[in-house]
Amino acid sequence: MDIAKEFTKGLWAEIPPFRFVLGLCPTLAVTKTVETGIGMGLMLTFVLVFSNILISSLRKVIPSRVRIACFIVVIATFVVIVELVSQAYTYGLYQKLGIFIPLIVVNCIVLGRAEAFASKNGVVASIADGLGMGLGFTISLAVLAGIREVFGAGTFYGINVMGPSFEPFTFMVSAPGAFVCLGIILCIMNLFGKAKDM
């Protein structure tokens, strides 16, 4: 198995929000600012990598009939760790992300990688898969959040980048603005992919 290929597939070829349209709830909800987008991406990456490690290690002892319930228990354990650590050390970010931190438990990306990859492959490959998918998700959220924050508020990571005369396009930081921005990025990626195949 090519470990580098397992890592890099999540960065472009199988990037979760833009190729599989997975994990859209946090993708749309927490990308008003770059800070919350990157924060959510890193939290999901932690949960994804460590749940992949544990599930891959235990794949031969977890009974097939109860595997999904076992996967959810493992994922929920790491989500609780992330929630408690963020509450202790990054309280401002914890408050901004709110309910979306515990909702990582039901994120399709985490459970999907556990079922489709970690339960069928070794530990090293599962680490590469989880890290690649997690970083791909983080980059996706950062790009989407960057576009929304710059045009919607005139700032990037809280720093004013558009000057004092800029009139914020507040539609970009609203829920419909998130859908429109995501749709435009999906369109650009599909056009780029088709042009590359020609």
Secondary structure, 3 states (H helix, E strand, C coil): CCHHHHHHHHHCCCCHHHHHCCCHHHHHHCCCCHHHHHHHHHHHHHHHHHHHHHHHHCCCCCCHHHHHHHHHHHHHHHHHHHHHHHHHHCHHHHHHHHHHCHHHHHCHHHHHHHHHHHCCCCHHHHHHHHHHHHHHHHHHHHHHHHHHHHHHHCEECCEECCCCCCCCCHHHHCHHHHHHHHHHHHHHHHHHHHHHHC
